[in-house]
Amino acid sequence: MAIKTQTMNKPVMNTQSLIRQAIACFNQNDPQQGKALLQRAADAGSAAAVLYYADILFKEDRLAAYKYLGQQWQRGVKGTLHRRALLRCFFDKQNSYTNDELFSDLHEEAIDGDIQSIVALISVMQSADVSRYYCALLQQFSPELAQQLLHASYTVQEASVTSTELSQAFSTGLQGWQQFNCEKINSDIGLVVAKAALTDIECRYMMLRFSSLLQPSQIVDPVSGTAKQNPYRTGSMVAIVPEYLDWIALGIELKMSAFAGFARQNGEVMNLIHYDVQQRYLPHFDAIVGDTSTLSSQLRNGGQRQLTVLAYLNTVSAGGETSFPKLGIKVPAQAGDMLMFRNIDAAGKLLQASYHAGEPVQAGEKWLLSKWVRQGVTDYGTFAYG
């Protein structure tokens, strides 16, 4: 039996070390050296370095980044077309792309087995007859995930559709991100509900992906400025920080901004919240109130919380409404619905009627997403969206 020996004149390059060195260079304001190190790691076969380098390049020259990602796909680096579609759809302020280009990138990755691209395509398409093609792919490449996300079983033979039908369904789905079936409930605080704004896949995906990261909910102490557990608010939550922003999370944030009419840079981090039976959030204001130095420092991060946007991920069997005691209104939690209301008026004064609560869950459980929107750009908005 022949024994393979490692040649000593070509030591194996530690790409993780190169990436760490590159990050250090960026932190030390030496971007050119950082990019050079990332290129070395990418050339050595690190897919993570390829994607990281493309993100850096995108900030300088988006078209060059798109070309680079396409070239890396031709070299056999997986995930590069998905990243190109993601950058185009959520970060290209010049809209220098077409829906067909987005679809083509995601489709190529999907048929090659990329789960993120398959889930992205299913989430966008509203037609079950068309999306079943990608449901079949998901079942083929990840049976366990398909079982958790889908209501039915699919086979590729049953899901025969043309590429034109697939592309058209994708484009129609994207257009739906800007269109909402709205019900105006109260004009005093601009309380509006968008019915079925999120798809079933979006709702189930967010619950499935982030449920294991939940931690007991906390409330910020107005005096110390520290977050603490408090019986005033029970349940659990997880912040969807920038490193968690994938296609589904980004799509939901984009829908929220289109629905409520705010720039994504003005948003705070989106939170996934879970309430079990009898858990609740007692009546409170979302606006930052008080006059302590801690509260004043909070206002420096984008100003006052002007808007609240909620998205319900499941239908609560009993209880769990979002209530507004001063208005005598209770909004039931229905899967896929989004809700928004104002916390302050045009002059920045607190709207007393925005006083609200998460009613106790009487049966089942409650899952939702929350987004607070400031008057100006937030730290999160700058980090996530530039």
N, C-alpha and C positions, 0 to 999 in steps of 0.2 A: 504494500500500500504506500503510495506516494504521500509524503508529508509536505504541506504547503508552508513555506517560510516567508516571513515578511522582509521585504527589501529594506535595508537600513539607510539608503541614500535618499529616500523619499518619505520622511516621517508623516504620519497621519495628522492632518490639520484639525485642530480642535475648533470647530465652527462656533460652538457655544461660547468659547473664550473670546473669539473675535467679536461676536455680537455684544458681549459684556463690555469689551473695550470700546466698541463703537458707541454704546449708550453713554459710557463715561465721557467720551469726546463730545457728544451732543450736550451733555450736562455742563461741560466745561467751555461751551461756546466755541467748539472747534468742529464745525459741521463737515468741512472738507475731509479731514482725517476720518471722521465717523463714517462718511459715505464710502471712503476707500476701504475701510475695514469691512463694511457690510458687503461691498462688491467681492472682496476676497472670500468671505464666507459663502456668498451666493455662488460664486464660481466653483467652490469646493463641494457644492451639492446641498447646501442648506436651504430648504424651501422657506423656512421662517425668515431667513436673511433676505431672500428674494422679495417676499411680501413687505418686509420692513423697508427695504431699499425703495420699493415702488411707492410706498406711502410718503417717504421723504421726498422722492422725486416729484410726486404729484403736487406738493406744495410749491415747487419751483416751476414746473412745466407739465401740466396735466396731460397734454398730448404725447409728450415724451414718455410719461409714465404708462399710458395706454399701450404705446408701441412696445415698450420694454416688457410689459406683462404678456403681450401677445407673442413676443419672441421667446420668452421663457416657457410658454405653453408648448411652442413648437419644439423646444428642447426636452420636453417631457416633464416639466415641473407642474405638479397638480395644484389646483386651487387658484391659479393665476387668473383664469378667466372669471371665476367667481369674484375675485377681488376687484377686477376691472369693472364688472357690472355693478358691484357695490359702490365703488368710488364714483362712477358715472351717475348712478341713480340718486345717491344721498349727499354727495359732496361737490359735484360739478356745478358751480354757480352760473356757468356760461351755457349750460345745457348743450354741450358739444357732443351730442350723441342722439341716436334714435331709439325708439322702443324695440325695433327689430334688432339693433345691435345688443341691447340688454338681453333680449330673449335668446339670441344666438349664443352669447357667452354662457348663459346659465344652462341652456339646452346641451351644449357640448360637454359641459362638466357633468350634467345629470346623466347622460347616457354612458358616461365613463364611470359612473358610480359615486359621484360626489353627493353626499347626503344633504349638505347645506343647500346646494343648488336645487335638489329635488324638492326639498321642503319649501324653499323660496317660491318655486314655480307653482306648487300646489296652493300656497297661501294667497297668491295673487289672483289665480283664476277662479272666477265665480261659478263657471259651468261645471257641474259634476261630471257630465258626459265627456267633457274634454280633459279635465284634470285627472280622470281615471288613468290616463296613460302614465302620468308621473306617480300616481298612487301605486300602479303596478310595478314601476321601477323601485319605489321605496320598499315595497313588499319583497322584491327580488334581492335588493342589496342590504336591507336592514329589516328583517321580518319582525323583530321584537319592537322596534320603534314604530313600524307600520301598525302593529297591533295596538299600540298605545295611542296613536294619533288618529287612526282611521276607524270609521264605523263599520266598514265592509271589507271583504276580501276582493282582490282584483288579480287578473292574470293578463299578461301582455297580449294574448290572443283576443281577449274581450275588449281591449282598449285600443283598437286600431283607428287612428286618426291621421290626417295629413299634417305636414309641417305648417301649411298655411292656416289650418284651423287652430293649431296650437299657438302660433304667433298672434293671430287675431284675438284669441281668448286672453292671452297675456296682456296685449295692449289695452283691451277693454277693461281688464281688471285694474291696470294702473290708473286709467282714467277715473275709475270708481273711488280712488284714494282722495279725490277732490270733491266728491259728490256725496251728500248726506241727506238722509230722510229725517229732518229736524222737527221736533215738537217744542214750541216755546211755552214754558210753564209760568215764568214770572219775569216781568220787565224790570222790577226794582233792582234785582241783582243779576239780570241777564241770565236767568236759569234756563238752560236749553238742554234737551236730550236728543242725541242722534241715535236712531234706532238701528240695531244690527250693523254698527260701523266696523266692527272687527269680525273676521271670519272665524268659523269654528276651529280651523287649524291654528290660527294665531292665538286664540284663547287657550286651547289645550297645550300648545307648544310652550307658552310662557309658564303655565302651571307645572308642566313636566320638567322643563329645563331648570327652573330655579327653586323648586320646592325643597330640595335638599340643603339649600343655603339659608333658609329662614332662621331668624333669630328673634327672641322676644322683642316686641315693640317698645320704644322708649319715647320719652318726652323731654324736650330741652328745658332745663331749669332756667327761668328768666333772670335769676340772680347770678348763678355761677356760670351759666352758659354751657354746662355739661349735660349730656344726654343721660337720662336715668329711667329705669323702669318705674311705672307709676300705675296704681290701680285705676286711675282715670282713663287709661288706655290699655286695653288688653289685646291679645292676638299676637301675631308675629309678622315680620317683614324682612325684605332684603332690598338693598339699593342696587339698581341696575347701572353700575358704574361704567365708564367708557370702555374698559376692556371686555365688558359683557355685550357690547353693542354689535349684534349680528344683524342679518337681513331682517328677521322678524321684529326685533326690538327697534331697529331704525325705522322700519315701516310704520310701526305703531306711533312712534314719536312724530313722524311726518304727518300721519293722519291727525294726531292731536293738534299739531300746529295749524293744519289746514282748517280743521273744524273750529278751533277757538280763535284763529286769526292772530297768532303771535309768531315772532321769529324764534327758531329753535335755539338760537344763542341766548335767549332770555330765560330759558327754562332751567329749573333746578333738576337734579338727578331724578329719574323716574323710579318709583318704589313699587315692588310687588308686595301686596298685603294679604294676609290670610286671617280669617276669624273662624274659630270653631264654635260649637254650640255655647250660647250665653256670653260669648266674648263680644266686646263693643268698644266704641270710642264715645265718651260722654260729650255733651255740647261744648263747642269751642269755636274760636276764630282761627282761620288759617293765616290772616294778616299778622304781621309782627307788631304786637302792642306792648306798651310800657315805655318807660323813659330811663331805664338803667343803661350804663355804659356798654353792657354786654349786648343788649338789644340794638343799641346804636351801631355797634360794630357789625351786627348781622345785616343791617341795612346797607352797609358799604358793598356787599356782594350783590349788586344789581338793583338795589333799592327795595321798595315794598313789594310784597306778594300781591300782584294785581288780580291774578286769575287762579282758579283751581280747575283742573281737568281730571276726571275720573273715568276709568274704563272697566266695566264689569266683565269678568272672565267666566262666570258661571251664573246660573239662575238659582237664587236662594229659595229653598222650599218654603220657609216661613221666617219672617223677621228679616233683619239685615238691611232695612231700607236706609237711604240717606235722608235724614229728616231736617227740616228747617223750622224749629219751634216757633219763631217769631212770625213765620208766614203760615203756619198750619199746613205745611206741605211735607209729604213723604214720597220719595222716589224709589220704587222697588228696584232691586238688583236683578237685571235681566242680562243673560249672556250676550256679549257683543255690543251692548249699549255703551255710549259715551255720554258723559254729563259735564257741563261746565257752568261756572258762575263767577261773578265778580266779587272780590273782597273789599275793594275801595272804589270810590267814585273818581270822576275825571280830575278832581282837585287833590286826589291822594288821601281823602278822608275815609276812615273806616266805615263800611256799610254795616250797620247794626243787624240788618236782616240776613247777612251772610252767616250768622251764628248757626251752626249745624252740628249734627251728630251722626255717628254710625250706630244704628239701632242694634240691640242684641240679636244675635242669630238664634232663632227659636227651633229650627230644624235644619239638618244638613250642615253646610259650611258656606263660607263666602270668600271669594277670590276677586281681587281687583288691583288695578294699577292706578297710582296717583301721580300727578305732575303739578307742581307749583310753578307759576310763571311770574317772574319779577318785572319791574318797569324797565330795566336795562339789562345789559349783558352780564351773565353770571360767570363765576369761575368754571363751573361745569360746562356751560355753553361754549366758553372759549376753548377749553381743553378738547371737548368732543367735536365741535364744529368749526373752530377757527374764528 
